[in-house]
């Protein structure tokens, strides 16, 4: 093969036999994806899982109709042609990128799958000369277009108000456990724990560049430490807190962000200008932490403010006194 030249075939070059074979494999893949979604949702969202099971059955019915048409026109042997063999053909996400998607994101992915399938069948119908095949592909395009309405119908049948509310509460809880809780812990650690070394260095040296270097090292180091600690502390299987990788990323990134927030002002050469801006940033960070606690962790706002602001003020004072002394 010549380097840089694709070995995939263009859709416009496919024969009618190859178009039908591609449609058969595409329907098979989509049915498998819907069943994977159903399995992924079954424990926490049984009603939504049932919807995806029904959608998989409809994809199976489409595949059977395509196979019957293929056998009538071309015989028993269906060539192996998949999405990845056709240049420019729509692709599906790898399984490992889909299996941990939240409920709403899964629904969005399913809607996108239906729109892409509809477009494929419309283009395929335009390429075929056989009247029966053209009608079948047109019917399937209409069916894919109607799948979104069918999904809404299934939701109305299988998801009553109480069930939907319960699933939304479970999804929110999962979001909080996987992203908000470790991210908040990281933000608190990064914002508060780095106050003392950064401001101690600032008041001890009066050198903004040295202060920035200490703040950068403290923030990055704390981020790496918190990220690995969170990921290694719980695999999420028994606790239900979700992917350790996601939790580690949330905790590590927010820890680094919390520290860098009041380290970055020390890139300003003027000491007092940098210090005053850093203090303002600290004030904003602490109030943001209190708001997140109140918004997602349902901590009373006054108590959150008292805990976070008082704790941050004490750490800041300790750093300033140590550095100033």
RAVEN-V824258 format. One record per pair of residues at least 24 apart in sequence whose ideal C-beta (glycine too) atoms are under 10 Angstrom apart, sorted by the first residue. I is the first residue (numbers start at 1). J is the second residue. Records with the same first field share a line. If there is no record, write none. Layout:
# RAVEN-V824258
I = J, J
This chain:
# RAVEN-V824258
6 = 87, 88
7 = 85, 87
8 = 83, 84, 85, 86, 87, 88, 89
9 = 81, 85, 86, 87, 89
10 = 86, 87, 88, 89
11 = 86, 87, 88, 89, 120, 123, 124, 127
12 = 87, 88, 123, 127
13 = 86, 87
14 = 81, 85, 86, 89, 124, 127
15 = 74, 79, 127, 128
16 = 70, 73, 74, 124, 127, 128, 129, 130, 133, 134, 137
17 = 70, 73, 74, 75, 78, 79, 81
18 = 74, 79, 81, 85, 86
19 = 66, 70, 81, 86, 120, 121, 123, 124, 125, 127, 128, 133, 137
20 = 66, 67, 69, 70, 71, 73, 74, 78, 79, 81, 124, 128, 130, 133, 136, 137
21 = 66, 67, 70, 74, 77, 78, 79, 80, 81, 82, 85
22 = 66, 79, 81, 82, 83, 85, 86, 89, 120, 124
23 = 62, 63, 65, 66, 67, 69, 70, 81, 117, 120, 121, 124, 136, 137, 140
24 = 62, 63, 64, 65, 66, 67, 69, 70, 78, 79, 81
25 = 63, 66, 78, 79, 80, 81, 82, 83, 85
26 = 59, 62, 63, 66, 81, 82, 83, 86, 89, 90, 92, 113, 116, 117, 120, 121
27 = 58, 59, 60, 61, 62, 63, 64, 65, 66, 67, 117, 140, 144
28 = 59, 60, 62, 63, 66, 67, 82
29 = 59, 63, 82, 83, 92, 113
30 = 55, 56, 58, 59, 60, 62, 63, 92, 110, 113, 114, 116, 117, 144
31 = 55, 56, 57, 58, 59, 60, 61, 62, 63
32 = 56, 59, 92, 95
33 = 59, 92, 93, 95, 98, 106, 109, 110, 113
34 = 58, 59, 60, 106, 110, 113
35 = 59, 60
36 = 95, 98, 99, 106
37 = 98, 99, 101, 103, 106, 107, 109, 110
38 = 106
39 = 99
40 = 98, 99, 100, 101, 103, 106
41 = 101, 103, 106, 167
43 = 170, 240
44 = 103, 166, 167, 170, 171, 173, 174, 240
45 = 103, 106, 159, 163, 164, 166, 167, 168, 170, 171
46 = 158, 163, 167
47 = 154, 155, 157, 158, 159, 160, 163, 164, 166, 167
48 = 103, 106, 107, 154, 155, 158, 159, 163, 164, 167, 171
49 = 158
50 = 154, 157, 158, 159
51 = 107, 110, 150, 151, 152, 153, 154, 155, 157, 158, 159
52 = 106, 107, 110, 151, 154
53 = 154
54 = 150, 151, 153, 154, 157, 158
55 = 110, 113, 114, 147, 150, 151, 154
58 = 143, 144, 146, 147, 150, 154
59 = 113, 117, 143, 144, 147
61 = 143
62 = 117, 121, 136, 139, 140, 143, 144, 147
65 = 136, 139, 140, 143
66 = 133, 136, 137, 140
68 = 136
69 = 130, 132, 133, 135, 136, 137
70 = 133
72 = 130, 132, 133
73 = 128, 130, 132, 133
83 = 120
86 = 120
89 = 116, 120
90 = 115, 116, 117, 119, 120
91 = 116
92 = 116
99 = 243
100 = 178, 236, 242, 243, 245, 246
102 = 171, 172, 174, 175, 178, 179, 242
103 = 167, 168, 170, 171, 172, 174, 175
104 = 168, 171, 175
105 = 171
107 = 151, 155
110 = 147, 148, 151
111 = 147, 148, 151
113 = 144, 147
114 = 143, 144, 145, 146, 147, 148, 149, 150, 151
115 = 144, 145, 147, 148
116 = 144
117 = 141, 143, 144, 145, 147
118 = 142, 143, 144, 145, 146, 147, 148
119 = 144, 145
120 = 144
121 = 145
170 = 240
172 = 296
173 = 240
174 = 240, 241, 242
175 = 242, 296
176 = 241, 242, 296, 297, 298
177 = 236, 239, 240, 241, 242, 247
178 = 236, 240, 241, 242, 243, 244, 246, 247, 250
179 = 242, 246, 247, 249, 250, 251, 254, 296
180 = 250, 254, 292, 293, 295, 296, 297
181 = 230, 241, 242, 247, 250, 251, 296, 297
182 = 226, 227, 229, 230, 231, 233, 234, 241, 242, 244, 246, 247, 248, 249, 250, 251, 252, 253, 254, 255
183 = 230, 246, 247, 249, 250, 251, 252, 253, 254, 255, 257, 258, 292, 296
184 = 250, 251, 254, 288, 289, 292, 293, 296, 297
185 = 226, 229, 230, 247, 250, 251, 254, 255
186 = 222, 223, 226, 227, 229, 230, 247, 248, 249, 250, 251, 252, 253, 254, 255, 256, 257, 258, 259
187 = 250, 251, 253, 254, 255, 256, 257, 258, 259, 261, 285, 286, 288, 289, 292
188 = 254, 255, 258, 285, 286, 289, 292, 293, 307, 308, 311, 312
189 = 222, 223, 225, 226, 229, 251, 254, 255, 258, 259
190 = 218, 219, 222, 223, 226, 251, 252, 253, 254, 255, 256, 257, 258, 259, 260, 261, 262, 263, 285
191 = 219, 254, 255, 257, 258, 259, 260, 261, 262, 281, 282, 284, 285, 286, 288, 289, 308, 311, 312, 315
192 = 258, 259, 282, 285, 286, 289, 308, 311, 312, 313, 314, 315, 316
193 = 218, 219, 222, 226, 255, 258, 259, 315
194 = 218, 219, 221, 222, 255, 256, 258, 259, 260, 261, 262, 263, 282, 315, 319
195 = 258, 259, 262, 278, 282, 285, 286, 311, 312, 313, 314, 315, 316, 317, 318, 319, 320
196 = 314, 315, 316, 317, 318, 319, 320, 321, 322, 323
197 = 222, 259, 263, 315, 319, 322, 323
198 = 259, 262, 263, 265, 266, 275, 278, 282, 316, 319, 323
199 = 262, 275, 278, 279, 282, 315, 316, 317, 318, 319, 320, 321, 322, 323, 324
200 = 316, 318, 319, 320, 321, 322, 323, 324, 325
201 = 263, 266, 319, 322, 323
202 = 262, 263, 265, 266, 271, 274, 275, 278, 319, 320, 323, 324
203 = 271, 275, 319, 320, 321, 322, 323, 324, 325
204 = 319, 320, 322, 323, 324, 325
205 = 271, 323
206 = 271, 272, 275, 323
207 = 266, 269, 271
208 = 265, 266, 267, 268, 269, 270, 271, 272, 273, 274, 275, 278
209 = 266, 267, 269
210 = 266
211 = 262, 263, 265, 266, 267, 271, 274, 275, 278, 323
212 = 260, 263, 264, 265, 266, 267, 268, 274
213 = 263, 266
214 = 263, 266
215 = 259, 260, 261, 262, 263, 264, 265, 266, 267, 278
216 = 256, 259, 260, 263, 264, 266, 267
217 = 259, 263
218 = 256, 259, 260, 263
219 = 255, 256, 257, 258, 259, 260, 261, 262, 263, 264
220 = 252, 255, 256, 259, 260, 263
221 = 255, 256, 259
222 = 252, 255, 256, 258, 259
223 = 251, 252, 253, 254, 255, 256, 257, 258, 259, 260
224 = 252, 255, 256
225 = 251, 252, 255
226 = 250, 251, 252, 253, 254, 255, 256, 258
227 = 251, 252, 253, 254, 255, 256
228 = 252
229 = 255
230 = 255
254 = 292
257 = 285
258 = 282, 285, 286, 288, 289
259 = 285
261 = 285, 288
262 = 316
275 = 320
278 = 316
279 = 316, 320
282 = 309, 312, 313, 315, 316
283 = 309, 312, 313, 316
285 = 312
286 = 310, 311, 312, 313, 316
287 = 312
